[in-house]
Amino acid sequence: MAHCASKTPTACAEALVDIALEVVTRGETAWSDIAEIVSTTLDVERERLARSARHAALGARTRLTVERHRLSTTTSRLNRSLETTMKSEKQSLDLFAARLSAVDPVRTLARGWSITRTDRGTVVRRSADVSPGDTLVTTVSDGTITSTATATATD
């Protein structure tokens, strides 16, 4: 009030009331401006949050699509690899079965070979395994032959 002069106390009071009303009006205007700024900021941030949520959802859906495709591709590759491995292992087993069949004693006997054992059941591999008088059991394709060794000789 230093810059203002009033002649009467009533005039001074009126000036003070005017100043107080102006302060109240400015305060109300400031609060109204603050409320409007806050409301606008909230609207902007809500929209930004909604955009971010849409972007995140789209990103998640896109990532899921990519990963589903990747899983499908990997599954297909694994299936092809499994089929290839199974074929290869079947061929290996077939080859092993053929080799095993080639050395099968029954097939060997069918080709004209025989297996001779002593009466104790040990296989005779050399003439030194047998002594004259030993009983021998020879297995052929259709049965066994029992014989007695009369002599042995080495080549």
Phi, psi and omega in degrees: 000002183294331182272359186236139180239135178236143184275333183230159176298327179294317180295322178295318179296319179297320179294319178295320178297318179299317180295317180298318178297320179295319179296316179297316180298316178298318179298314179297320178296317180298314179296322178295318178296317179299314180299319180293318179296316179297316180298315179296316179298317178299317178299315180297315181291324176298316179295319178296318178296318178297318177298317179297319179296317178297318180297317179296318180296316179296317178299318179295316179297318179298315180297319178298318179298314180298315182290325175298316179298316180298318178296318179297316179297315180296319178298316179298315179298318179296319178297315178297317179297319179297316179299315180298315179297318180297317178298315181297316180293324177296318178298319178297317178295319178298317178296317178297318179297320179295317178295318179297319179296325181295331180256011178297125181304324180298317179291322178298317178296322180295334179277003176108359178276165178221163176238124181249133179235157172282172179293347175274353177095002178277143181286136178274117182251333182223160178296334180290345179285349186238142175243152177305136181096348178293142174273132181241143176242117182253126179261128175241180187300330185245013179159205181231155178232127177258132182216169178241132180286131179257333179198161175229153178213151176248151180274000000 
